[in-house]
């Protein structure tokens, strides 16, 4: 019956395995066979853990440890401690997990049991891997593998070989990684362990993607997906779907990439937030390639929110790095979107990047934190996003705009605000988009706000936006020198927050050389009437 239960576990039928173990437990209990009861309680704990019944698994491991102490069974105590360590690791309590695994190793050493030693040492390797100490993890994995080979425990060897394969992918040792994966697959075939086989096939996708071998990646994904569809393992199936999305994106099949990533997200949203965060990030990359910038930002935002919520989990040691990488994706996307805005207006090339640079310098001097500056810069890149809806003939008109055309142009602030409404940014950038044309004296648009009614971020943006507009060529005039621009801005001081304008004046010596280099590269000579003291940006 124990062999039948083990076979049911290998095929992924957790419910059947638990039923068989329950029957064995009752028989041992009726026969007053303490050793048999202890053995089955530990086995049941692992079966419940595999099935996702974590509270029941925890109770069973604790019961097994209590009974093992009572009956002086180091064998069962070591197994129960390993189970408790795995439960603690799943909760993110690495300190407690390490303590349990260390105690399991001590019991195993006392017994001289290679199987138990191998299990405990490889679990300590997993903790080291999570903490980012990859060399230590590799040493522990190899030591654990040696013990498990001495014990002829094939199932546990498969797990360690798989871990070594994944670790060497992370290290960039791809040939070594493939050797470990192939050894693990060969043992799976010998043992008939289709669940582990599926895990390894899905993990190998990352190896083939790193090599650029898309067809082998798809074949490996097919193998894993078929297995996890058969055994109905939702999270592993969603992981395969995520990899399908990456494979199809890299193959240029963006429609198929989107379909598979949406399926992965639907499953992961119910089962595993980390996997959803990863899938949302991949979805953003697909949407960006399709030119669907706002939807890409929505996906990035969801990914960022999920990764941020996971930062408290110590079992995810690289989560801060993932959040930082995601913010690079954010900035890259908004920069790309900003450049697509400028593509409509041949006179504003580089405007968003320059304005972002000027505005961030003012904002930093005004006291914005380093963290806030990351998102402030993104708002600066997107401040003119509404211009994508303004006709090009108005954007590029060489003469003065009619009242009707000006009304259309001024709508870009409201349109931009509406475009970004579905995106819940971690930092509120929408006021920068809506209100960067508001004036301190109340004569701006779209809401005629006065003084401190204007969001502070938008007041900073206005100074940077006006300065860049004056020092670059427009359809209706040549660029001014920085000094001429400053004279006009000082003449129109009612336009700006006095405190922030004073900061701009302090920083002006830094702005002038940058502005000259940016403004006059490849531009025509300034016209004779360029210094006229009338300006409405």
N, C-alpha and C positions, 0 to 999 in steps of 0.2 A: 504493500500500500504506500510506503514511503517512496519507493521508486516511481510509482504511478503519479504521486503528487509532484515529484521533481520533474517528471515529464510534462505534466500539466503547466508547471511554472515555465519551463523552457519554451512552451508553445504560447505563452502569454495568457493562458486561461486561469486568471487568479482566483476567480470564484470557485471553480472546480477544485483547484489545488487546496484552497482553504477548507472546502467541504471534506476532502480526503484526509487532510491533517486533523480536522475535528474528529473524524471517525477513529483515527489512530489514537488520538488523545483519550477518547472515551474508553477504548480497549485497555490502554495502559493504566488508566485510573481504576478501572474495574479489577485489574489484576494486581493493583497496589505496586506497580512497577515505577518507582520514583525516577530512575534514570531515564526511562522512556518518556515519562511526563515532561521532565526537564527539557529533553531534546526537542519534543514536538512543540512546546511552548515557544522556544526560540524560533523554530522554523515558521510557526504561525505568525510570529511578530514580523519576520521579513516578508512573508506573503502579504500581510495586511499593508505593510509599507509600500510594496510594489503596486498594490491596488489603490494607493492614495488614501487609505484609511489611517491617517497618522495618529489620531488620538488612541485608537484601539491598539495600534502597533506599539505605541509608547507604553501603554498599560501592560502589554504582554512582555515586553523587554524588562520592565521593572519587576514584574512578577517572577520572571525567569531568574533575574539576578538575586532576588530575595530567597527564592527556593535553592539556588545554587550555593549561596552562603550558608544556608541551613544544613545542606547536605554535603558541604565541603567539596563541591565540584568545580575545580578550576577550569575545566573544559567548558562547561556551560556558562560559567561566570564570564570567561573571556568572550564567548560568542555574544552573550547578552550585552556586555560592555561595548562591543563593536556596534551592535544594533543601536544602543543608546547614543553612541558617538555619531552615527549616521543621522539620527533624528535631530541631534543638536546642530550638526552641520547644516541640515536642511533649513533649520530655523535661523541660521546665520550666526549662531553662538559658537564661534571658532575656538574660543578659550576652553569652553566646557567640552566641545568635541575632542580637542587635543588631549584633554585630561582623561576622557573615557578611552580613547585609542591607546594612550600610554599605559593605562591600567590594564587594558586587554593584552597589550604586548608583554607586560610584566608577568601576567598569569601564564601566558603561552610559553615564555622563556622558562618559567618554573617547571612546566610540564615537558619542555623540550619538543613541543608540537609544531612542526614546520607549517602545517596548514594554518593554524591559528596565528602563528607568528607572521606569516605572509599576509594574511588578511589585515592584521593590525598595522603592520609597517606600510602597506600600500595605502591604507586610510590616512596615515600620518603624511604620506606623500601628497594626497589630495589636498590636505590642509595647507601644506607648503605651497602647492600649486596655486590655490586660491589667493594666498597672500602675495603671490608674485615672485616667490623664491624658486625659480624654475630649475636651477642646478641642484638645489637640495631635493626638490621633488623628484627629479630624474634619478638621483642616487637612491632615494627611498623606494621608488618604483622598481628599480633593478634589484635591490636587495629583497624586496617582497616577492618579486618574480622568482628569484632563486629558491626561496623557501617553498613557494607553491609548486615549483617543478620537482623539488625533492619530495613533496607530499603527493605528487601525481594528481593534483586537484586542477582538472582541466577548466572547469567553469570559472574559477577565480583567476587562472592564468589569462583567460580571454579578457577579463576586465582590466587587468594590469597592462596587457599588451595594447589594448585600445587607448588607455590613458597615456602610455608612452608615445603612441602614434599622434594623438592630439597635441601633446606637449612639444613634440619635435616639429609639428606644423607651426606652432607658435614661435619656436626658435628659428624657423626658416630652414631646418634640415629636412628638406622634403623627401629625399631618397630614403633616408633613415626612417622617416615617418611611414612611408609606404611599406617598408620591410616589416615594421611592427604590425601595421594593419593587415598585411597579407598573412602573417603568422596567426593573428587572431582569427581571421576568416577560415583558415585551414582547420583550426581547432573547433570552430563553430560547426563546420561540416561534419567533423568526426563525432562531435557530441550531439548534433541535431538541435542546436540552440538557435532557433530562428529569430528570437527577440534580440539577442546580442548581435546576431548577423545584421539585422536591420539597423541597429545603432551604429555599427561600424561602417556600413555602406553610406549612411547619411553623413557621418563624420568625415569620410573620405572625399565627399564633395568639396569640402573646403581645401583639401590638398590639391585636387585637380583644378579648382578655380585659381589657386595660387600659381599653378603652372600655366594657366591659360588653356588647359585642355578641356574645352567646353563639352565635347561629345562624350568623353569619359565621365565628366561630371554629371551629365544628364543620365547616362547609363547607371551610374552608382545611385543617383537620386531615384531612378525608376525602381531599382531593387529595394531600397529602403521604404519607399512609399507603398509599394505593393505589400510588403510584409506588415507595415503598421496599419494599412487599411484592413488587412485580413484579421489581425489580432485586436483591432479597434483601440489603438493607443493614440488618443487625440493629440497630445502635445508633440509626440514624435512625428505624427503625420503633418502637423502644422509646421514643424521645423523643416520637413522635406519640401513643403509647399513654398516656404520662404526661399529655400535654395533654388527651386524651380524659377521663382521670380528673378533671382539674380542671374541665373543661367540665361533666361530668355532676354533679360535686359542687355547682357553682354553680347548676345547674339543679334541684337537689334530688333527683336520681336517684342516691341513695347506693349502691344495689346495683350499678348499672352502673359507677359510679365505682370501686368496690372491685375489680370484675372486671378493668377495664382497667389499674388501677395494679398489680395482682398480676402481670399479664402483663408490664408494663414492668419490674417488679422482677426477674422471672425472667430476662429477657434481659439487663438491665443488670448483674445479679450476676455474669454470665459475661464481660461485655464492658467495662463502664465504671463504676468505683466512684462517680464524681461524679454520674452520672445515677441510680444506685441511691440515693445519699444524698438527692437531690432527690425521687425517687419515694416513698421511705420517709417523708419529711416530709409529703408530700401525703396519703399513706395514713393517717398519724396524725390528720390533720385530718378525714378521712372517718370514721375509727373513733370519734373523739370525738363527732362529730355523731350517731352511732348509739348513743352512751352506752356504748361498749365501752372503758372508760377504761384498763383494764390492758393490753389489746392495743394501744391507742394509745400508751401509754408504751413498750411493747416496740418499736414502729415508730420512735418518736422516739429511743430509745436506739440502735437500729441506725444511724439517720441521723447521730446525734451521733458515734458511733464512726467512721463512714466520713469525715465531714467533718474530724474531728480527725486521722485518718491522712493526710489530704490537705494538712494545714497546712504541711508542709515543701515543697510544690510552689510555686515562685515564679511559675508560669504561672497561678496562681489567686490573684490579688492580693486579692480580696474574701473569701477563705475565712474569715478571722478574723471578719469582719462576719457571715458566714452562721452561724458557730458561735454568736456572741452572739445572733443572732436566734432560733436554735434553742433556746437556753437560756431565752429569753423564752417560747417555745412550751411548753417543759417546765414552767416555773413557772405559766403560765396553766392548763395541764391539771391539775397537781396541786392548784392553788387551786380549780378547778372541781370536782374529785373530792372535795376536802375539804368544800366547800360542800354537795355532794350527800349526804355523810355526815351533816352537821348537819341536813339537811332531815328526817331521820327523828326527830331529837331536838329538839323545839321549845325546849328550855331551853339548848341549846349554840350558838345562832346566833352566828357570829363567833368561836367558840372557837379554831378552827385558825389563823385569821389572827392573833389576839392572842397565842396561844402561840408562833407562829412569830416574832412581833416580840420578845416577851420573851426567848425562847431565843436568838435571834440576837444580841441585845445582850449576854447573858451569854457566849455563845460567842466573840464578838469580843473582849471584855475578857479572856477566858481564853486568847486567842492564836490562834484559828483564822484562817487566811489568808482574804483576800477571795475567792479562787477556791473554797475549801472552804465558805465561808459560803453561796455560791449553792446548793450541793447540800444543805447542812445545812438551809436554809430549806425546801427541797422535802420533806425527811424530816419536818420539823416539821408541814407541811401534811398529810402522810399518816400521822401517828402513830396516828390512830384509825381507819384505813381498815377494820380488821376489824369495826368496829361496823355496817357495812352488812349483816353476817350475823346481827346480834343482833335478835330480835323487838322491834318498836316498843313493845309493851306492857311489856316489861322496861325499855327505855330511858326510857320516860315514866312509869313507876310512881311514884305520889306518896308511897308509904310505903317502909318498909325492905324490902329484897329478901330472899327466902327463901334458904336455903343452896343450893338447886338453881338458883335464878335468878342468884345471885351467881357460881356456877360457870360458868354460860353467859356472863355478862357478862365475867368474867375471861378467857374464851377468846378475846376479841377481839384480844389481843396476838399470840397464836399464829396465829390465822386471818389477821391482817394480814400477818404474816411470810410465811405460805404464799402469800398472794395476790401478793406482790411477788417471790417467788422466781424466776419466769421473766424478770424485768426486770433485766438486768445494768447497773445504774446506774454512771456514771463514778465515783461516790463512794458508799461503802457506807452506805445509809440504813436498811437492814433492822434493825440493832441498835436504832435509835431506835424502831422500830415494835414490836419484840418486848419490849424491856427497859425501857420508860419507866415501868413500874410496879414495878420492882425497888427495894428499899430498901437503903440503906447498911448497915443492921444485919442484913440477910438475911431480913427478914420480908415481902418483897414477892413478886410473881408475875411470870411463870409458872415461873421456874427457881430461885427462892430464892437468887439470887446475893448475894455479900457483898462490900462494899467495892469494891476495884479490879477484881474479877471483872466488875463491871457496866461495859459499854462507856461511855467518857467522854461520848459524844454523848447516850446515854440518861440519864446522871446530870444533864446540863444540862436535858434535856427534862423530867425529873421535877420540878425546881424550878419551871420555867415552867408546867407543867401543873397542879401543885397550887395555885400562886398564882392562876391564872385560875379554877380550879374553885371556890376559896373566895370569890372576889370577884364571882362571877356567880350569878344565881338558878338553883336546881335544882328538880326536881320535889318534893323533900322539904324544902326550906328556902329562905329569902330570902338575898340576897347579903350578904356581910360587907364592911365598909370595908377598904381596903388595910391600915390599921394593925391592925385586928382579925385579918386574915388573917396578917400578919407575926407577931403574938403567938402564934398557934396553931402556925405553922411553927417558930418558935424553941423552943416548948414540945416539939416533936416532932423535935428536931435529929438524932436517930438515923436519921431517914428520909433525910438528904441527905449528899452528899459535903461535908465541912467546908470544904475549900478553895473549892469552887464556891459554897457557900452564903455564904461570906464575900464573894465577888464580888457575889452577889445583894444582900447587905446594903449594899454600897457603891453599887450602882445603884438601890436602892429609892426614893430621892427622885425619880428620873426615872419610875419605874414608877407611883407613886401617882397623879399627876394623870391619866395615860393610863388607868389602871385605873378611876378614878372615872368619867371620861367614858364609857368603854366599858360599864361595868357598870350605871350608873344611868340611861342613856338609855332611857326608856320602861319602867322596871321599877317594881315595887310597893315601897312602904316596907318596910324591913327589920323582921322580927318581933322581939318582945321577947326571945326565947330564942336569937337567932342567934349569940351569942358563946359558946355551949357549947364547951368545949375537947375535943370528940371529933370526929374527922374521919378518914374512910377514903375517899380519892378513888377 
